[in-house]
């Protein structure tokens, strides 16, 4: 009985960790969407996403972190995109 309870506890713990990770990824996706919107300026979203990926590679950070930086810079500058500043 203790073994079954322990296995059940570990399974629930693992599932809770996975749920937390997925929630974080959803929040990061929303940040990526905001960054793509900031970079697009009416152009194609695909090009803006490619630009975001390129910035992430040049800055040697994840796409999610690059998106956070773009959104932060956009908010600091009142909505103006200055993504060429790193």
N, C-alpha and C positions, 0 to 999 in steps of 0.2 A: 504494500500500500504506500509506503514511504517512497519507494522507487518511482511508482506511477505519479505520485504527487510532485516529486522533484522534476520528472520529465515534463509534466504539464506546466509547471512553473517556468522552466527553461524555455519551453515553446512559446508561452505567453510573453515572456521577456523578449525573445527574439522578434516576435510579431510586433510588439510595441516599438522596438527599435526600428524596424522596417517602416512602420507607419510614420514615425517621427522623421525619418530620412526622406520619405516620399513627400511629406508636408513641406519640408525645407526645399526640396526640388521644385515643387509647385510655386512656392514663393519666389524662388530664383527665376523661374520661367517668366513670371510677371515682370520682374526687373529687366529681363532680357527684352521683353516686348516693349517696355518703356524706353529702353536704350535704342532699340531699332527705330521706334517712332521718332526719337530725337535726332537720330542720324539720317533718317530718310528724307526729310524736308520735301515731301511730295514726290520723291523718286520711288523706285521699286523697293519693296521691303527686302527682297532677295539681295539686292546690292548693299543695302544698309547692313544686313546680317553679315554679309561677306566682309564688309568694312569692320564690323565689330570683331569678327574672328581674326582679321588681319591685325587689328590693334592689340588684341589679346596675345597673339603670337609675338608681336614686336615688343610688347611690355613683359613677355614671358610670365603671363598669369592665365588663369582660367577665363573662359568666356563669361562666366557668371561674375567674376571679380571685375572684369573689364566693363561689363554692363553696369555694375554698381558704381564704378568710377564715372562712367558717362552720365548716368542719371544724377549723381552728386554734382558733377560739373555743370550740368544743365540747370539743376535747381539753384546752385550758387549764382549762376549768371542770369537768373530770371527767365529761363527758357531758351536762351541763345546757346547754340551748340558750338563749343570750341574744342572739339575732339582732337584737333591737331596739336593741342598742348598736352604734354604728358607729365 
